[in-house]
Amino acid sequence: MNRRQALTIAAASLAAPGIARAQDNWPSRPVTLLVPFAAGGSNDVVARLVAPALEQKFGQPFIIDNRPGGGGSLGMGMVVRARPDAQTLLISSASNHVFHPLVSGELGYNVQEALVGVSMLTDVPTVLAANPRVGVSNVQDLIAKVRATRGGMSFGSSGVGTSNHLAGELFRMRTGLDLTHVPYRGGGPALTDLVSGTIPIAFMNLPTVAPAAQDGRVTILAVCTADRVSIRPDLATVMEQGVPDFAVRSWTGLFAPKGTPDAIVTRLGAAVREALASPQVNARLIAIASEPIIMTPQETDAFVRQEYDRWAPVVRAANISANG
């Protein structure tokens, strides 16, 4: 053994206990849960429900940091570039994790390689909603209204390349309607304009729109899933109402920068699954129209790969533009 080899081995032996201690002591300071959409959207709502359970488990604050922009890519990029120490984590969604990268193709990194799954969080139904003044109560009413409206109609979404945007584009394709996309910086701002009537209709996540629908400020016309959802079985699907081959699924999950120690990912993933399975968190998620998804880190990564494989050909066939 030469001197350089000896020094390398010695350095490694000294560093290893430090790394182990860092992993064992995590988190030693507040953790940031970065939400890449504006406050009030479904990702934000889910983050704020899960954070208290993690704080109780680990004894440190889990701080929500909303960073909207670029269909969720702005905030996601911040986590990709963060130190892989699990101090900055991403509350991600199908929108920014799958749809936006497929639509834009300009992130500068491969999402599947740059982030590692910690746990899935929720399955979030997408719905088609309208301002009551539009005067429609179902999908067929809306189709007739748009066809009778000179210049067509605009639809809102939580951003370019999001699952809401994709739902709107697929609806336009399947119906042949004249629809113009109006992107927002998250579900919260889109809901504000839907309630005010600035936009007549919107494709939104059910947790975002449910409170406004309950008090009559908006009308939910249909759910965009393949089948009716157990949390709102009264909502008919778009396909049930005469639009063929139409189904869009959204979800949220927790992710960390690539290189985050496996030991931390494992501990954190177990804590998230424990929180989701708890009666308190489970009940509160279902109350806001989100169904918990229990997955290990490995299952989360596999799920994301399946989502890419499923949607890549659909986005290509739909020729969806990153410009909306």
N, C-alpha and C positions, 0 to 999 in steps of 0.2 A: 504494500500500500504506500503510495507516494504522499507527499505533504498536502497537495491539493485535495486528494480524496479524503484524507483524514480530517481536514478542515470542513469539507462538505458534510461528512457524516456527523461531525461534532455539532455543526450549526443546525442540522436537521434534528438532532436529539434534543438540542436546547429549545428549538422552535415548537416541537411537537407538544410539550406540556402546555405551552402558551396557547396554542390553537385549541387544545382540549379544554383548557380552562375557559376560553372565550365561548366555546360551544356550550359548556356546562352552565355558564353564568348568563347566557342569553335569556331574555333581554336585560341588559344592565342599565338601559335608559329608555325613554319613550320610543315607541315604534310608529312609523308613519304608514297609514293605509291610504295609498294614493288612489283616488277615484278620478278617472280621466273624462268625466262628464260633470256638468253643473249640478249644484245641490238641488234636490227635489226629484231627481230621476230615480229609476229603480235600482241602479247600482249604488247610488248614494244611500237610499233607504235601507238596502240590505247591509251595507257596510256599517251603518249606525246601529243596526240590531245585533250584529255579530261582535262588534268591538267591545261592548261591556263584558261579554262572556270571556273574551281573551284577556281583558284587563284583570278580571277576577282570577283567572287561571295563572297568569304570569306576574302579577303584581306591578305592572308598569302601564302607563297610559298608552292606548292605541289611538292615535290622532288621525282624524279624517282630513285629508288634504284634497280639495277639488281642483283639478287642473283641466278644464275643458278645452277643446280645440282639435281641429283636424280629424273629426270623426273618432276621437278617442286616442289618436296616435300621438298627440303632444304629450299627454301624461304618461302613456305607455313608454314612450322613448326616454322619459326621465327615469323610470324604473330600470329600463334596460341599461342605462348608463350609470346607475347607482352602484355603490360598493356592494359586493355580494356577501353582506353580513346580516341579512334579514332585518335590517333596521328600516328599510324602505321596501314596502310590498305593494303589489298591484291588485286592486279589485277589478278584475277584467270581465269582459262580456263577449258574447258571440260577435257583437258589432265591431269592436276594435281589435279583437284577437283573430278573427277569421275573415269577416266580410270586408272590412276596410282594407286590409292588406291585399286581398284578392282584387278589389276594385281599383285601388290606387297603384299598387306595384312600385311605390316610390319611398318605402320606409328606410331603405339603406341597411336593413338587417332582416334576418329570417326570424320571425316571431317564435317559431317552434324551437330554434336553436338558442335564442337569446334569453328565453324565460323558462323556468321550470315550474311545473305544477305543484302546488301545495295541497289543494283540495278543491273540488267543485263546491259550490254553495247552493245555488237555486236554479230551478227551471222556471223561466219567466215567460208566460204567455204574451204574445203580441196581439193587439186588437185593432180593429178599424173603428174610429170614433168620429162623431160629427158634432158641430155646434147645433143646438136645438133649433136655431133660426133657419137652418138649411131646410128643415121640414121633412126629414126622412127618418125612417125607423128601422130599415133593413137594407140589405145589400141591393136588392132589386130596385127599391125606391131610389137609392143613390145612383145606380146605373142609368135609370130613366132620367133623373134630374141632370146628370152631367151631359147626357146626350142632347138634352133640351136647352142647355146653357151655351150660349155663343162664346166661343173661346175656351170652352172646357172649364176645368176647375183645378185649383192648386191643392196639394196635400203637403202637410208638414211631417217632419221626422226629427229624430234626435241628432241627425248629422249625416253628412255624405258618407256612404259606405257602411252605414250601420244596418242592423237587422231590420229596423223600421223602414229605412230607405229601400232596402231590397224588397221588403214586403210590398211597398207601394209600386215599385217598378214591375214586379211580377203581376200585381193586380192590373196595372195598365196593359201589360202584354196579354194577359188572359182575357181581358174584357174588350180591348181595342179602344178604350176611352182616351180622350184628350186630357191628360193629367200633367201638371207641372210641379216638379219637386221644389219645396221650400225647406232647405236644411236649417236646423238650429244647433246651438251649442249644448245640446242635452235635452232630455225629456221635460225637465222643469220649464225652461223657456218656451218650448213648443206647446206645452199645456196652457201656459199663460195666454198665448195668442189664440189657441183654440177656444178657450173660454170666452175671450173678448170678441171673437168673431173675426179676428184679423186673418185667420185661415179657416176655411169651412170644414175641412176634414183632416185627419191625421192618423198615421199608423204609429201606435205607441205601445209601450209595455203596460200590461194590465195594472201592476202595482202603482205606476205613475198616475194613471187616469182614474182608477177606481174611486177615490174619495170624491172627485168632481162628478163622476157619474152617479154616485149615491145620492147627492143632493141636487141632481138635475141640471147641473151646469153644462154637462156634455151628455151625448147619447152614444152608447156603445152599440154598434151595428152588428158586429161579428167578432169571433175569435179566429186568429189566423193559423191555429194548429190543425193537424190532420184530423184529430178527434176532439170532441168536447172535453174540457178540462174539469177535473173533479172538484176544484175549488169554486167554479162557477158553471155548473152543469146547465144552467138556464140559457147560457150564451150559445147560439148556433154558430157553427163554423162557416167560413166563407164558401167552402165547397158545398156544404149543405144548402146554401142559398143560391146555387146555380153556377158558380165559377169553378170550372174543372181544374184538376191538377194544381192546386194551390195550397201550400203549407209552408210556414216559416216558424222555426223554433228559436227562441232566445234563451240565454242562460248567463249566470255569473259564476266566477271562480276566483280563487286566490292564487297568485303567482309570485315568484321571487326571481331576482336576477340569476342568470346562469353562474355557477360557481359557488352558490350559497351552500354551506356545509350540509351534507346529507343528514347529519344528526339533528340539526335545527329544523330542516324541512320535515323530518319524521315527527319530531316533537310537536311542531306547530300544526302539522296535518292532523295528528291525533287529537289535539285540543279543539280544532275546528269541527271535526266529526263529532266529538263529544258535545260541543255546543249545539250543533244542528240537531242532534238526537235528543237534547234535553226538552222536556215538555214545554218549558217557558218559551224558548227561542222557536221551537217548532210551531207552537200555536201562534206566535206573533207573526212568523213568516207566512203561514197559511192565511192569517187574517188580512194580510196585505197582498194576497193573491200570488204568492210565490211558494213553490213546492221545494223543500230541501232535497238536495242530491248528495248522497253519501258516497264518496270515492276517496281512495288512497292517492298519494302523489303519483304513483305509477299509473293508476287507472285514469287519473286526470290527464296526464300526458298522452295516453293512448286515445282518450276521448277527443282531445284537440286534433290529433292526427286524423281521426275518422271524420271530424267535421270539415277539415280542409279537403279531404278526398271527396266528400259528398258534395260540397258547394263549389269547388273550382270549376267543374264542367257547367254548372248552372249559371254562374256569373259570366263565363265565356259565351254561352248560348244566348243569354239575355243582353249581352253587349252593353252592360251597365257602365255609365261614364262616371269617372271620379268627380266630374264637374256638376253632377246632379241631374 
